[in-house]
Amino acid sequence: MHLPIGIATEDGAPHANDVLHLMRPGTLQLAALPPLSLYVHLPWCLRKCPYCDFNSHEWRAGGEALPELRYIDAVVADLDAALPLIWGRTVHTIFIGGGTPSLFSPEAVDRLIGDLRARLKLAPDCEITLEANPGTFERDRFRAYRAAGVTRLSVGVQSFNDQHLQALGRVHDAAQAIAAVEEAASAFDTFNLDLMYALPGQSPAQFEADLEQALALNPPHLSVYHLTIEPNTYFAKFPPVVPEDDAAYAMLDRITERTGAQGMTRYEVSAYARDGHRCAHNLNYWQFGDYLGIGAGAHSKLSFAHRLVRQVRYREPQRYMNQALAGAAVAQSEEVAIADLPFEFMLNAFRLKEGFTLAQFGERTGLSITSIQKGLEEAEKKGLLQRDLWHVWPTERGLDFLSDLQSIFLPDA
């Protein structure tokens, strides 16, 4: 007897990797499958940041080495169990995120990428990104990641102000941040610099200094995040004093102005890039592509002929390793309800400045345009989007009030 997807058992999510069950007839009809990406989660950090709500865990082992080999064994076993779901499909991008993936040695990353290559059909120009933090930086380490097969580094700087770095719980200082970005620039053809704004106690002058330093390093890609207070974080329990919304909007306007002057384009709500340096992995997310997520707490979104499925792996690293090595890493697996598809699509697509084509909406969701017609009309009247016969895109106001635009497409909105 088949249990419906989403009903959990003691052994995890039934039928999570049962491709015959997922290929059975259904109400959805997808003519083609979207591009596929792979996300690999390495969950450990030196210290948990007070603003972070990601599945990251401090490594406090009293000098004991990180369980690199066992964890990679688990990730590879997780992938092996999931291969039937993506058999024959080309993987266009790989993103190794965390946590702090650069805690893992170049030798471990080399083994991981080798194991992935042995099992997956990778596109010839497959983008392989690794997240790295300056606090784990040592000279030539980035070059060793490049030799292991990483093609793109994402450096989590957040600020160049020592006072703000301390307030954010970062383990690096400004000098380490600059050295890490300079090493990334010399070792990689493309890389990303992460910067945050509206930080606790941050003045306009301090923000300008951060922005100037970031741009002086000439990154080809800049990701800029407004510090938000997320539930279940230290900052949620002990909220810091942060700049008012008007001040934060002024900072964002300044970022857009200064990056534009340096030849960078805001292509996504929080991302700026030079031509040829957009993050292909994140673009696939925003264009409602597919992604298989492996590693502790990783999320997946996978399309089949008659349904879209979301999966989540076990979160706690030790339990994840035990489950993955037993062939049962998936904690939850459920079909996306047809009524939820318009909102799920818009949650991603409206992050892109160029928006989406109506044809793409139909291809990725299997739905007709009539399912979003009412929402498009409402959003257009509110000045949040513009459209023509083929194409829909957010206005500047729509990007600034993104959650208002997205919420119009909620099932009960």
Backbone torsions as a table, in degrees:
resi	resn	phi	psi	omega
1	MET	NA	135.8	178.8
2	HIS	-90.4	127.2	170.4
3	LEU	-84.1	147.2	176.4
4	PRO	-63.4	148.6	175.4
5	ILE	-58.2	138.3	176.4
6	GLY	104.9	-17.7	175.8
7	ILE	-83.7	117.9	-174.0
8	ALA	-86.9	150.4	171.5
9	THR	-123.1	178.1	178.8
10	GLU	-63.4	-23.1	-179.2
11	ASP	-92.6	11.2	179.5
12	GLY	104.8	-152.3	-176.2
13	ALA	-87.7	119.3	-179.7
14	PRO	-66.9	146.4	175.6
15	HIS	64.6	12.4	-177.4
16	ALA	-56.5	-38.7	-178.9
17	ASN	-114.7	20.6	179.9
18	ASP	-89.6	95.2	-172.7
19	VAL	-65.8	-32.9	178.4
20	LEU	-64.8	-38.8	177.8
21	HIS	-64.5	-40.6	-177.2
22	LEU	-75.8	-20.3	-179.9
23	MET	-91.4	0.0	-177.7
24	ARG	-63.8	160.1	-179.0
25	PRO	-57.3	151.0	178.6
26	GLY	-158.2	-179.3	-175.1
27	THR	-79.9	-21.7	-178.8
28	LEU	-83.9	147.1	177.5
29	GLN	-131.6	105.0	176.6
30	LEU	-101.3	123.6	-177.3
31	ALA	-73.3	-30.3	-179.4
32	ALA	-150.9	157.5	179.0
33	LEU	-92.2	145.0	-179.5
34	PRO	-76.1	172.4	175.4
35	PRO	-58.6	151.6	-176.1
36	LEU	-115.7	134.2	173.6
37	SER	-119.3	164.2	175.8
38	LEU	-122.3	131.7	173.8
39	TYR	-115.1	132.6	179.2
40	VAL	-120.2	122.6	-177.1
41	HIS	-102.0	122.7	173.9
42	LEU	-110.5	109.7	-157.0
43	PRO	-87.9	-5.4	-170.9
44	TRP	-94.8	150.0	175.9
45	CYS	-131.2	162.6	170.5
46	LEU	-71.8	-35.7	-179.5
47	ARG	-151.9	139.7	178.3
48	LYS	-79.4	121.8	-179.6
49	CYS	-73.5	145.2	-174.5
50	PRO	-67.3	-16.9	-179.9
51	TYR	-98.4	-5.8	-167.7
52	CYS	-85.0	126.6	175.0
53	ASP	-114.1	15.4	175.8
54	PHE	-75.7	165.4	177.4
55	ASN	-79.9	79.3	179.1
56	SER	-125.3	148.6	-172.8
57	HIS	-135.3	129.7	178.1
58	GLU	-64.8	137.6	176.8
59	TRP	-92.9	103.7	-179.4
60	ARG	-121.9	81.7	-174.5
61	ALA	-116.4	16.3	176.7
62	GLY	56.0	44.2	178.7
63	GLY	91.5	-10.7	178.1
64	GLU	-68.1	142.1	-177.5
65	ALA	-69.6	149.3	174.5
66	LEU	-58.9	139.7	-178.6
67	PRO	-77.2	60.3	-173.8
68	GLU	-58.0	-51.3	-173.4
69	LEU	-65.2	-44.4	-179.1
70	ARG	-65.6	-39.3	-178.7
71	TYR	-66.2	-43.0	178.8
72	ILE	-66.6	-37.2	172.9
73	ASP	-55.3	-43.1	-178.5
74	ALA	-66.9	-43.6	-179.9
75	VAL	-62.1	-41.9	-179.9
76	VAL	-67.9	-38.7	176.3
77	ALA	-64.4	-38.7	176.2
78	ASP	-59.7	-47.1	178.6
79	LEU	-62.8	-45.0	-179.8
80	ASP	-56.0	-41.8	-179.0
81	ALA	-68.8	-28.9	-176.3
82	ALA	-89.9	-11.8	-174.9
83	LEU	-53.6	-37.7	179.1
84	PRO	-57.7	-27.2	-178.0
85	LEU	-72.5	-23.0	-174.7
86	ILE	-125.3	18.1	-172.9
87	TRP	-57.9	130.2	177.4
88	GLY	84.5	-9.9	-178.0
89	ARG	-85.9	143.5	178.3
90	THR	-82.7	136.0	175.0
91	VAL	-95.3	121.3	-174.2
92	HIS	-92.4	-29.1	179.7
93	THR	-145.1	152.1	173.3
94	ILE	-128.9	135.0	177.4
95	PHE	-126.9	121.0	178.6
96	ILE	-103.0	105.4	-173.5
97	GLY	-121.4	-178.9	-175.8
98	GLY	-159.5	-156.5	23.3
99	GLY	53.3	-163.6	177.4
100	THR	-126.3	89.3	-178.0
101	PRO	-57.6	-27.2	-178.8
102	SER	-73.9	0.2	167.2
103	LEU	-69.2	-27.6	179.5
104	PHE	-75.9	140.4	-177.5
105	SER	-67.6	155.1	174.3
106	PRO	-56.2	-32.8	178.9
107	GLU	-65.5	-40.2	178.9
108	ALA	-67.9	-40.6	178.6
109	VAL	-66.4	-38.0	177.1
110	ASP	-60.6	-44.3	179.2
111	ARG	-65.6	-42.5	179.6
112	LEU	-58.9	-50.8	-177.7
113	ILE	-64.9	-37.4	176.4
114	GLY	-61.6	-42.5	179.0
115	ASP	-66.6	-36.3	177.7
116	LEU	-66.4	-44.7	-180.0
117	ARG	-61.2	-35.2	-177.7
118	ALA	-69.4	-21.0	-173.4
119	ARG	-110.5	-20.5	-171.6
120	LEU	-116.8	151.5	173.0
121	LYS	-89.1	99.0	-176.8
122	LEU	-90.9	141.0	174.2
123	ALA	-61.5	148.3	-179.7
124	PRO	-56.4	-33.5	-179.6
125	ASP	-104.1	29.9	-175.8
126	CYS	-54.9	122.0	176.6
127	GLU	-80.2	125.3	179.1
128	ILE	-120.9	106.3	-176.8
129	THR	-100.8	140.5	173.2
130	LEU	-124.1	129.9	173.3
131	GLU	-79.5	137.3	-178.8
132	ALA	-138.7	144.7	177.0
133	ASN	-114.1	140.6	179.6
134	PRO	-57.6	-26.5	-179.9
135	GLY	-68.5	-14.7	177.5
136	THR	-110.8	14.6	-174.2
137	PHE	-84.4	136.8	168.3
138	GLU	-142.9	149.6	-173.1
139	ARG	-56.8	137.8	-179.8
140	ASP	75.3	-5.4	177.6
141	ARG	-64.8	-41.0	-179.3
142	PHE	-65.8	-37.7	177.8
143	ARG	-63.1	-34.9	178.8
144	ALA	-68.6	-34.6	174.9
145	TYR	-65.8	-39.2	178.0
146	ARG	-61.9	-44.0	179.4
147	ALA	-64.2	-27.7	179.7
148	ALA	-75.4	-12.7	178.5
149	GLY	120.2	-5.1	176.1
150	VAL	-67.3	133.0	-179.5
151	THR	-106.3	-14.4	-174.3
152	ARG	-148.3	132.8	178.9
153	LEU	-108.6	143.4	173.5
154	SER	-120.3	111.3	-171.4
155	VAL	-99.0	118.0	-176.7
156	GLY	-84.1	79.5	-177.8
157	VAL	-78.5	-53.6	-179.4
158	GLN	72.8	-43.7	177.7
159	SER	-160.8	158.3	173.9
160	PHE	-110.6	14.8	-179.4
161	ASN	-105.8	118.8	-175.4
162	ASP	-59.1	-37.2	179.9
163	GLN	-63.6	-43.2	-179.8
164	HIS	-73.0	-35.9	176.7
165	LEU	-60.5	-39.9	178.4
166	GLN	-65.6	-43.0	180.0
167	ALA	-64.0	-30.5	179.6
168	LEU	-84.9	-2.9	178.5
169	GLY	76.9	17.3	-179.4
170	ARG	-74.0	151.2	-176.9
171	VAL	-95.9	0.8	179.3
172	HIS	-112.5	165.8	173.5
173	ASP	-113.4	-179.8	-174.7
174	ALA	-62.1	-41.2	-178.5
175	ALA	-62.9	-41.7	177.8
176	GLN	-65.2	-36.4	-179.9
177	ALA	-64.0	-46.2	-179.9
178	ILE	-63.3	-44.2	179.9
179	ALA	-61.9	-39.7	-178.8
180	ALA	-66.8	-42.4	-179.5
181	VAL	-67.6	-40.0	177.8
182	GLU	-62.3	-39.6	178.1
183	GLU	-67.3	-39.2	177.4
184	ALA	-61.8	-41.3	-178.9
185	ALA	-65.2	-33.9	-179.0
186	SER	-81.8	-25.1	-175.3
187	ALA	-93.4	-24.1	-172.8
188	PHE	-125.1	148.2	175.8
189	ASP	-73.9	-26.6	178.0
190	THR	-145.4	145.3	178.3
191	PHE	-156.9	166.3	179.0
192	ASN	-119.7	144.7	173.0
193	LEU	-115.1	125.2	176.5
194	ASP	-91.9	130.5	178.0
195	LEU	-134.0	143.2	176.1
196	MET	-115.5	153.4	177.3
197	TYR	-137.1	173.0	-172.5
198	ALA	59.9	47.8	-177.7
199	LEU	-82.5	161.7	179.8
200	PRO	-55.0	120.1	177.0
201	GLY	73.4	9.7	-175.9
202	GLN	-74.0	123.9	177.5
203	SER	-88.8	161.8	176.1
204	PRO	-55.8	-38.5	-179.6
205	ALA	-66.8	-40.0	178.3
206	GLN	-66.6	-39.4	176.4
207	PHE	-61.5	-46.0	179.3
208	GLU	-58.5	-40.1	179.9
209	ALA	-64.2	-41.7	177.2
210	ASP	-61.0	-46.7	-177.6
211	LEU	-64.5	-42.6	179.2
212	GLU	-61.1	-44.1	-179.7
213	GLN	-65.3	-41.4	179.0
214	ALA	-60.5	-47.1	-177.6
215	LEU	-71.5	-28.4	177.4
216	ALA	-63.8	-25.0	179.0
217	LEU	-82.3	-4.3	172.1
218	ASN	56.9	50.1	179.0
219	PRO	-71.5	142.1	176.2
220	PRO	-74.4	-18.4	-180.0
221	HIS	-141.9	135.0	-179.9
222	LEU	-129.4	123.1	173.2
223	SER	-105.5	127.5	-173.3
224	VAL	-125.1	123.6	-174.6
225	TYR	-121.7	131.9	172.4
226	HIS	-74.5	124.2	177.3
227	LEU	-60.3	119.6	176.7
228	THR	-118.5	148.7	-179.9
229	ILE	-91.7	107.3	-176.1
230	GLU	-93.0	147.6	177.1
231	PRO	-58.4	152.7	175.1
232	ASN	62.9	28.6	172.7
233	THR	-116.6	166.8	177.2
234	TYR	-59.9	-40.9	-179.9
235	PHE	-65.4	-27.4	176.9
236	ALA	-68.4	-34.4	179.2
237	LYS	-80.5	-35.1	-178.0
238	PHE	-129.9	77.2	-172.2
239	PRO	-65.0	129.9	175.4
240	PRO	-80.4	164.6	175.4
241	VAL	-85.2	118.1	-177.9
242	VAL	-118.5	161.7	179.8
243	PRO	-57.3	149.9	177.3
244	GLU	-63.1	161.9	-178.2
245	ASP	-57.3	-42.2	-178.8
246	ASP	-61.1	-39.2	179.2
247	ALA	-67.6	-38.8	179.4
248	ALA	-66.2	-41.8	177.3
249	TYR	-61.8	-38.5	178.0
250	ALA	-64.0	-37.5	176.8
251	MET	-63.9	-43.2	179.8
252	LEU	-63.7	-42.1	177.5
253	ASP	-59.8	-39.4	-179.0
254	ARG	-67.6	-39.0	177.2
255	ILE	-59.9	-48.1	-179.2
256	THR	-61.5	-41.1	179.9
257	GLU	-65.4	-47.5	-175.5
258	ARG	-71.5	-39.7	178.1
259	THR	-66.2	-39.9	178.2
260	GLY	-59.7	-37.9	179.4
261	ALA	-66.8	-21.2	179.7
262	GLN	-102.1	16.0	174.8
263	GLY	82.2	18.2	177.8
264	MET	-104.9	144.1	-178.2
265	THR	-113.0	137.0	174.2
266	ARG	-79.4	102.6	-177.3
267	TYR	-99.1	-15.6	180.0
268	GLU	-142.2	160.4	-170.3
269	VAL	-54.7	-29.1	-178.2
270	SER	-125.1	15.7	-174.0
271	ALA	-132.1	137.7	-179.7
272	TYR	-128.5	138.1	-176.7
273	ALA	-151.3	152.6	168.5
274	ARG	-76.9	162.4	177.9
275	ASP	-56.1	133.8	177.9
276	GLY	83.9	2.9	-176.3
277	HIS	-123.5	17.8	174.5
278	ARG	-65.3	152.5	178.7
279	CYS	-81.4	107.2	-176.7
280	ALA	-63.3	-34.1	-179.2
281	HIS	-65.0	-50.4	179.9
282	ASN	-65.8	-35.5	176.6
283	LEU	-58.7	-38.4	178.8
284	ASN	-64.6	-37.1	173.7
285	TYR	-59.2	-52.6	-172.3
286	TRP	-67.2	-25.3	178.4
287	GLN	-90.9	14.2	176.7
288	PHE	61.0	38.5	172.2
289	GLY	-76.7	179.7	179.2
290	ASP	-94.8	152.8	173.2
291	TYR	-151.0	135.5	171.8
292	LEU	-97.4	124.6	178.7
293	GLY	-107.5	123.9	176.5
294	ILE	-123.1	153.4	-173.5
295	GLY	108.7	167.0	-173.6
296	ALA	-59.7	121.6	176.5
297	GLY	75.0	6.0	-176.0
298	ALA	-68.5	146.1	179.1
299	HIS	-106.0	146.9	175.7
300	SER	-127.6	150.9	168.0
301	LYS	-134.1	115.0	-174.0
302	LEU	-128.1	136.6	179.5
303	SER	-101.2	143.4	173.1
304	PHE	-130.4	175.1	-173.5
305	ALA	-57.7	-33.6	-172.6
306	HIS	-124.3	11.4	-178.7
307	ARG	-167.5	159.3	168.7
308	LEU	-112.7	137.2	-176.0
309	VAL	-124.7	138.5	172.6
310	ARG	-113.2	139.5	179.4
311	GLN	-130.6	153.3	174.6
312	VAL	-134.4	133.2	175.7
313	ARG	-83.6	162.1	174.8
314	TYR	-58.0	139.7	-170.9
315	ARG	-84.6	-45.5	-172.5
316	GLU	-72.1	127.0	-170.2
317	PRO	-56.0	-44.8	-178.4
318	GLN	-65.1	-43.6	179.0
319	ARG	-65.5	-40.9	178.2
320	TYR	-56.9	-48.1	-178.3
321	MET	-60.4	-43.6	179.6
322	ASN	-61.5	-46.0	-177.5
323	GLN	-67.5	-43.1	-177.7
324	ALA	-64.8	-42.2	-179.8
325	LEU	-67.6	-19.5	175.7
326	ALA	-93.0	3.8	178.0
327	GLY	80.7	19.6	-176.3
328	ALA	-138.8	60.2	-175.3
329	ALA	-79.0	-18.5	-173.0
330	VAL	-82.5	120.5	178.9
331	ALA	-88.0	-34.9	-179.5
332	GLN	-138.9	140.8	174.9
333	SER	-147.2	121.3	-177.7
334	GLU	-147.6	149.6	179.2
335	GLU	-78.3	138.8	176.4
336	VAL	-75.9	125.3	179.4
337	ALA	-64.9	141.4	-178.8
338	ILE	-57.5	-37.0	-179.4
339	ALA	-64.1	-24.0	-178.1
340	ASP	-88.7	-13.4	-172.9
341	LEU	-62.2	-43.1	179.1
342	PRO	-57.9	-44.5	179.9
343	PHE	-65.9	-42.9	-179.9
344	GLU	-61.6	-39.2	177.7
345	PHE	-64.9	-48.3	-177.0
346	MET	-67.2	-31.2	177.9
347	LEU	-57.1	-31.0	179.2
348	ASN	-94.9	-53.4	-169.1
349	ALA	-63.2	-34.5	-177.7
350	PHE	-76.9	-4.7	171.7
351	ARG	-72.4	-21.9	-178.5
352	LEU	-86.7	132.6	179.9
353	LYS	-60.6	-35.6	-178.7
354	GLU	-83.4	-4.1	176.3
355	GLY	65.5	-135.9	-174.4
356	PHE	-150.8	162.0	173.6
357	THR	-92.4	152.0	177.7
358	LEU	-63.3	-33.7	176.9
359	ALA	-63.0	-39.6	-179.7
360	GLN	-64.7	-39.4	177.1
361	PHE	-57.4	-47.0	180.0
362	GLY	-64.4	-40.8	-178.7
363	GLU	-65.4	-41.0	-172.3
364	ARG	-84.6	-23.7	-177.6
365	THR	-111.2	-19.4	-175.0
366	GLY	75.6	9.8	-177.2
367	LEU	-104.4	159.5	176.3
368	SER	-86.8	162.1	-178.8
369	ILE	-64.6	-24.3	179.9
370	THR	-60.5	-24.7	-179.0
371	SER	-69.5	-17.6	180.0
372	ILE	-121.1	4.0	-174.8
373	GLN	-58.5	-45.9	-178.3
374	LYS	-62.4	-42.6	179.0
375	GLY	-65.0	-41.4	178.9
376	LEU	-61.3	-41.9	-179.9
377	GLU	-64.3	-43.5	-179.7
378	GLU	-64.0	-45.6	-178.8
379	ALA	-65.6	-35.5	178.6
380	GLU	-67.3	-41.6	178.3
381	LYS	-62.0	-33.0	-179.8
382	LYS	-83.4	-0.4	178.2
383	GLY	75.7	21.1	-176.5
384	LEU	-94.6	-18.2	176.9
385	LEU	-145.2	163.4	170.9
386	GLN	-127.2	159.2	-178.6
387	ARG	-158.1	160.4	168.5
388	ASP	-130.1	-159.8	-175.4
389	LEU	-70.6	-18.0	-173.3
390	TRP	-121.0	-15.7	-159.1
391	HIS	-143.4	142.7	177.5
392	VAL	-130.8	135.2	179.6
393	TRP	-147.6	150.1	180.0
394	PRO	-74.4	144.8	171.4
395	THR	-77.8	174.6	174.5
396	GLU	-58.5	-40.0	176.9
397	ARG	-63.7	-38.7	179.0
398	GLY	-63.8	-38.0	177.0
399	LEU	-68.9	-39.3	-179.7
400	ASP	-68.8	-32.7	179.7
401	PHE	-117.5	54.9	-172.0
402	LEU	-60.6	-42.7	-177.1
403	SER	-65.5	-33.2	176.5
404	ASP	-64.5	-41.4	179.0
405	LEU	-66.0	-47.1	-178.1
406	GLN	-63.6	-39.4	-174.0
407	SER	-67.1	-19.6	176.7
408	ILE	-59.2	-26.1	-174.7
409	PHE	-98.6	8.2	173.1
410	LEU	-60.3	146.9	-174.9
411	PRO	-53.1	-38.5	-176.5
412	ASP	-101.3	9.0	-177.2
413	ALA	-72.4	NA	NA
